[in-house]
Amino acid sequence: MKFILNTSLDPHFCALFDAQDVLIDSLRWTNRKRTGQIVWDFLEKHEISEKEMNFVGGISGPGGFSNLRVASGILNALSLKFDIPVYLVRADFFLKKFLEKNNKTSAKFLLNSFSNGVFYCDKNNDLVRITVEEAVKKFGENEIFTGFLPEEKSENFLKKITLNLKNLEQILLESLKETEPQLQFVPDYEFPAV
């Protein structure tokens, strides 16, 4: 069984997959204050035994401090309990794959910066933090995927891309499987670090 967790992007979600990567169950939520309880209740409902769990992973950030700490605690606890490594992927890598799967490879995307502004991916595929005002000037009428930005930031952009979010969980699992397993989940609260 495989367990994945996202507490970096909205909506937050967790999911369980079987050995053939078929989705067993998933849950999405937006109430960030109850993330830990929501995830533990989800796991308790499924009564996973040690023989069943063979994969855990999640989005490492950038994201809100408290929610990434919750993800870190849950994924590291599962890793220790089941004696398996943790897979982690940054949100920008996941978003690139998400846009590719939705045939929007030419689109730019913006990630929420929890201290100030937004992140975008430059030509070297590095995350760069700029203010919302700078992003509006820089991207103007270009196609921008703002789906994971808070409403107060995304409303600044006129030309937005809307995508069907039905395959989020599957794409995250695919993204995680392309990474090297780690001994522990280490959050990227902000990138570059603040």
C-alpha positions as CSV (number, residue, x, y, z in Angstrom):
1,M,0.0,0.0,0.0
2,K,1.2,3.5,-0.8
3,F,0.3,6.7,1.2
4,I,0.8,10.2,-0.1
5,L,0.2,13.6,1.6
6,N,0.1,17.2,0.4
7,T,0.0,20.0,2.9
8,S,1.8,22.5,0.7
9,L,-0.8,23.4,-1.9
10,D,-4.5,24.0,-1.7
11,P,-6.5,21.8,-1.6
12,H,-4.6,19.7,0.9
13,F,-5.0,16.0,0.3
14,C,-4.0,12.5,1.2
15,A,-4.5,9.2,-0.6
16,L,-3.9,5.5,-0.4
17,F,-3.0,3.4,-3.4
18,D,-2.7,-0.4,-3.8
19,A,0.4,-2.3,-5.0
20,Q,-0.6,-1.6,-8.6
21,D,-1.0,2.2,-8.0
22,V,-4.8,2.0,-8.2
23,L,-6.4,4.7,-5.9
24,I,-8.1,3.0,-2.9
25,D,-9.3,6.2,-1.2
26,S,-8.4,9.9,-1.0
27,L,-9.5,12.9,1.0
28,R,-9.2,16.7,0.3
29,W,-9.7,19.5,2.7
30,T,-9.1,23.3,3.1
31,N,-9.4,23.7,6.9
32,R,-5.6,24.0,7.6
33,K,-6.2,24.1,11.4
34,R,-7.2,20.4,11.6
35,T,-4.7,18.8,9.2
36,G,-3.1,16.5,11.6
37,Q,-6.4,15.2,13.0
38,I,-7.8,14.8,9.5
39,V,-4.9,12.7,8.3
40,W,-4.7,10.5,11.4
41,D,-8.5,9.8,11.2
42,F,-8.1,8.9,7.5
43,L,-5.3,6.4,8.3
44,E,-7.1,5.0,11.3
45,K,-10.2,4.4,9.1
46,H,-8.1,2.1,6.9
47,E,-6.3,0.1,9.6
48,I,-3.1,-0.4,7.7
49,S,-0.9,-3.3,8.9
50,E,2.9,-3.3,8.8
51,K,3.0,-5.8,6.0
52,E,0.8,-3.6,3.7
53,M,2.6,-0.2,3.8
54,N,5.6,0.0,1.5
55,F,5.6,3.6,0.3
56,V,5.1,7.0,1.9
57,G,5.7,10.4,0.4
58,G,4.6,14.0,0.1
59,I,5.2,17.5,-1.2
60,S,8.0,19.1,0.7
61,G,7.0,22.8,0.0
62,P,7.2,25.7,-0.3
63,G,4.3,25.9,2.1
64,G,3.0,27.2,5.4
65,F,5.2,26.4,8.4
66,S,2.6,24.6,10.6
67,N,1.2,22.5,7.8
68,L,4.6,21.3,6.5
69,R,5.6,20.5,10.1
70,V,2.4,18.3,10.3
71,A,3.4,16.6,7.1
72,S,6.9,16.1,8.4
73,G,5.6,14.5,11.6
74,I,3.2,12.2,9.9
75,L,5.4,11.0,7.1
76,N,8.4,10.5,9.4
77,A,6.3,8.7,11.9
78,L,5.0,6.3,9.2
79,S,8.5,5.9,7.8
80,L,9.8,4.8,11.3
81,K,6.8,2.6,12.1
82,F,6.9,0.7,8.8
83,D,10.7,0.9,8.4
84,I,10.5,2.4,4.9
85,P,12.1,5.5,3.3
86,V,10.2,8.7,2.6
87,Y,9.8,10.1,-0.9
88,L,9.5,13.9,-1.2
89,V,9.1,16.3,-4.1
90,R,9.0,20.0,-4.3
91,A,5.8,21.7,-5.4
92,D,7.3,23.2,-8.6
93,F,8.4,19.7,-9.9
94,F,4.9,18.4,-9.1
95,L,3.2,21.4,-10.8
96,K,5.3,21.0,-14.0
97,K,4.2,17.4,-14.2
98,F,0.6,18.4,-13.4
99,L,0.6,20.9,-16.3
100,E,2.2,18.4,-18.7
101,K,-0.5,15.9,-17.9
102,N,-3.1,18.5,-18.6
103,N,-1.5,19.5,-21.9
104,K,-0.5,23.0,-20.7
105,T,3.3,22.7,-21.1
106,S,3.7,26.3,-22.4
107,A,1.9,27.8,-19.4
108,K,3.7,29.5,-16.6
109,F,2.7,28.8,-13.0
110,L,2.9,30.7,-9.8
111,L,3.4,29.2,-6.3
112,N,2.3,30.9,-3.1
113,S,5.1,32.5,-1.1
114,F,4.0,32.4,2.5
115,S,6.2,35.3,3.6
116,N,5.5,37.6,0.7
117,G,4.5,37.5,-2.9
118,V,4.7,34.4,-5.2
119,F,7.3,32.1,-6.8
120,Y,7.8,31.4,-10.4
121,C,10.2,29.1,-12.2
122,D,12.9,30.9,-14.2
123,K,14.6,29.6,-17.4
124,N,17.1,27.6,-15.2
125,N,14.1,26.0,-13.4
126,D,14.9,27.7,-10.2
127,L,12.2,29.1,-8.0
128,V,12.3,32.9,-7.8
129,R,10.3,34.9,-5.3
130,I,8.7,38.2,-6.5
131,T,5.9,40.4,-5.2
132,V,2.4,39.9,-6.7
133,E,2.7,43.3,-8.3
134,E,6.0,42.3,-10.0
135,A,4.4,39.1,-11.2
136,V,1.5,41.0,-12.7
137,K,3.9,43.2,-14.6
138,K,6.1,40.3,-15.6
139,F,3.4,37.9,-16.8
140,G,0.6,40.3,-17.7
141,E,-1.6,38.7,-20.3
142,N,0.3,35.4,-20.5
143,E,-1.3,32.2,-19.6
144,I,-0.8,31.7,-15.8
145,F,-1.8,28.7,-13.7
146,T,-2.9,30.3,-10.4
147,G,-5.0,27.3,-9.2
148,F,-2.9,26.8,-6.1
149,L,-2.6,30.4,-5.1
150,P,-4.8,31.9,-2.4
151,E,-7.7,33.8,-3.8
152,E,-6.4,37.2,-2.7
153,K,-3.3,36.7,-4.8
154,S,-4.8,34.9,-7.8
155,E,-7.5,37.6,-8.3
156,N,-4.7,39.9,-9.5
157,F,-4.2,37.9,-12.7
158,L,-6.7,38.4,-15.6
159,K,-5.7,35.5,-17.8
160,K,-5.8,32.4,-15.6
161,I,-5.7,28.7,-16.6
162,T,-8.4,26.5,-15.0
163,L,-7.7,22.8,-14.9
164,N,-9.6,19.8,-13.8
165,L,-8.1,18.7,-10.5
166,K,-9.5,15.2,-10.6
167,N,-6.1,13.5,-11.1
168,L,-4.0,15.3,-8.5
169,E,-3.4,12.3,-6.4
170,Q,-2.2,10.1,-9.2
171,I,0.1,12.7,-10.6
172,L,1.6,13.3,-7.1
173,L,2.3,9.6,-6.8
174,E,4.0,9.5,-10.2
175,S,6.1,12.6,-9.3
176,L,7.1,11.0,-6.0
177,K,8.1,7.7,-7.7
178,E,10.6,9.6,-9.9
179,T,12.6,10.9,-6.9
180,E,15.2,9.2,-4.7
181,P,13.9,7.9,-1.3
182,Q,15.2,9.8,1.7
183,L,15.8,8.8,5.3
184,Q,13.4,11.5,6.5
185,F,11.0,14.1,5.2
186,V,12.5,17.6,5.4
187,P,10.2,20.5,4.7
188,D,11.1,23.3,2.3
189,Y,9.2,26.1,4.1
190,E,10.3,28.6,1.6
191,F,12.7,28.3,-1.3
192,P,15.1,29.9,-1.1
193,A,15.1,29.7,2.6
194,V,13.9,32.8,4.5
